[in-house]
Amino acid sequence: MTTLQTPLCERLGIHLPILQAPTGSVAGAALASAVSIAGALGAMGVTWLDETSLLAQIEAVRAETPLPFMVNYALAFPPATLHAALQAGVPVITFSWGDPTPYLPQVRASGAKVGVQITNTQGARRMVEAGADFLICQGLEAGGHVQSTTPLWELLPQIVALAGAIPVVAAGGLATGADMAKAFSLGAQGVLLGTRFVASHESLAHDRYKQSLVSAKAADTALTVCFDGGWEYASHRVIRNSTFQNWEAVGSPPIGFRPGEGDTVGYASSGEPILRYEDTAPRTGMSGAIEEMCLYAGTSCEAIHSVLSAQEIITQLLTEYASYR
Ligand SMILES: Cc1cc2nc3c(=O)[nH]c(=O)nc-3n(C[C@H](O)[C@H](O)[C@H](O)COP(=O)(O)O)c2cc1C
């Protein structure tokens, strides 16, 4: 056992206590497998995939590596393919944005480990009682959809204290070895990084989106409800791009009163239009005004200075971490 290993590693069958966040449609099989091959836990956000695409993604990961990986369901939407994922033998399932208790018996029966992203003490207590295998503690610094209203360094010790023997993974705004060291010093057994891995060669994010993450500082992000097309009333952290700034400049009006509402800002590779205020992050193959689309980013963008491979990101984290010990 290297000193970096925690009981979470043994529980999930991974070498390093580093988890890739399931960053929706920009985290595909290439990124998940590259992260797992590097010794961490690769992830795919599969909430919006149909069964055929899900099974193809799982197959694509397995074609690269037999190592564990996770898939995530955001329970603001029905987890329609959960049964298929379990049948296919996915080793780790995580849930967020909803109550996972109705699904826990079938996940357990399949033998998969289950993690739940929690954002407050009440939710954490409930998941400890429900028997989650690990908790992901999300702070308000996180990129993407954010339920947390508390800074990570304030929330994490509270969650660790009530979790007892259940491992807690820290998430939200993390991108460096120093962040890892701080998370471990507060009792976390792992870290989960989303934005950092979006800015990787293997992610499916559009190159201009990746470059925006490299340029942005923490203060260039906002926690907002601006990009709610497709997922209403769900707060998210994004880069304060021109769509956001033009909306903010006129008083952040509600749906129906927003500047440029209904504009087509670009196209998916299928030719389908992407409308302003849609929650779709720009992926490779999309065209149009990429900068005006929904650019999810955690405050972690502050520490992202270049697009790297998954392996390089993990090596950099470990090198930085070593200098903090
Ligand atoms: C582009 C993007 C998409 C995301 N999609 C999901 C998702 O589908 N399900 C989920 O549970 N979390 C999602 N998240 C949130 C992550 O799980 C995690 O809380 C967050 O990335 C941590 O903050 P960080 O981005 O600063 O590392 C997403 C985050 C980003 C940046």
The ligand as an SDF file (V2000), in Angstrom:
LIG
                    3D

 31 33  0  0  0  0  0  0  0  0999 V2000
  -19.2310   20.1390  -17.5190 C   0  0  0  0  0  0  0  0  0  0  0  0
  -19.7190   19.5440  -16.2200 C   0  0  0  0  0  0  0  0  0  0  0  0
  -20.7840   18.6210  -16.2560 C   0  0  0  0  0  0  0  0  0  0  0  0
  -21.2280   18.0100  -15.0620 C   0  0  0  0  0  0  0  0  0  0  0  0
  -22.1920   17.0450  -15.1290 N   0  0  0  0  0  0  0  0  0  0  0  0
  -22.5310   16.3540  -14.0160 C   0  0  0  0  0  0  0  0  0  0  0  0
  -23.4080   15.2300  -14.0800 C   0  0  0  0  0  0  0  0  0  0  0  0
  -23.8840   14.8370  -15.1690 O   0  0  0  0  0  0  0  0  0  0  0  0
  -23.7350   14.6020  -12.9210 N   0  0  0  0  0  0  0  0  0  0  0  0
  -23.1890   14.9960  -11.7100 C   0  0  0  0  0  0  0  0  0  0  0  0
  -23.4620   14.3720  -10.6950 O   0  0  0  0  0  0  0  0  0  0  0  0
  -22.3520   16.0420  -11.6290 N   0  0  0  0  0  0  0  0  0  0  0  0
  -21.9990   16.7140  -12.7400 C   0  0  0  0  0  0  0  0  0  0  0  0
  -21.1000   17.7720  -12.6420 N   0  0  0  0  0  0  0  0  0  0  0  0
  -20.6070   18.1950  -11.2950 C   0  0  0  0  0  0  0  0  0  0  0  0
  -19.4850   17.2670  -10.7960 C   0  0  0  0  0  0  0  0  0  0  0  0
  -20.0330   16.0440  -10.3590 O   0  0  0  0  0  0  0  0  0  0  0  0
  -18.6740   17.8770   -9.6470 C   0  0  0  0  0  0  0  0  0  0  0  0
  -19.4900   18.1710   -8.5410 O   0  0  0  0  0  0  0  0  0  0  0  0
  -17.8790   19.1060  -10.0440 C   0  0  0  0  0  0  0  0  0  0  0  0
  -17.3170   18.9580  -11.3200 O   0  0  0  0  0  0  0  0  0  0  0  0
  -16.7750   19.3870   -9.0350 C   0  0  0  0  0  0  0  0  0  0  0  0
  -16.2520   20.6840   -9.1980 O   0  0  0  0  0  0  0  0  0  0  0  0
  -15.0240   21.0220  -10.2040 P   0  0  0  0  0  0  0  0  0  0  0  0
  -15.6450   21.0610  -11.5700 O   0  0  0  0  0  0  0  0  0  0  0  0
  -14.5340   22.3470   -9.7490 O   0  0  0  0  0  0  0  0  0  0  0  0
  -13.9990   19.9490  -10.0890 O   0  0  0  0  0  0  0  0  0  0  0  0
  -20.6420   18.3840  -13.8270 C   0  0  0  0  0  0  0  0  0  0  0  0
  -19.5850   19.3170  -13.8000 C   0  0  0  0  0  0  0  0  0  0  0  0
  -19.1040   19.8940  -14.9770 C   0  0  0  0  0  0  0  0  0  0  0  0
  -17.9610   20.8660  -14.9140 C   0  0  0  0  0  0  0  0  0  0  0  0
  1  2  1  0
  2  3  1  0
  2 30  2  0
  3  4  2  0
  4  5  1  0
  4 28  1  0
  5  6  2  0
  6  7  1  0
  6 13  1  0
  7  8  2  0
  7  9  1  0
  9 10  1  0
 10 11  2  0
 10 12  1  0
 12 13  2  0
 13 14  1  0
 14 15  1  0
 14 28  1  0
 15 16  1  0
 16 17  1  0
 16 18  1  0
 18 19  1  0
 18 20  1  0
 20 21  1  0
 20 22  1  0
 22 23  1  0
 23 24  1  0
 24 25  2  0
 24 26  1  0
 24 27  1  0
 28 29  2  0
 29 30  1  0
 30 31  1  0
M  END
$$$$
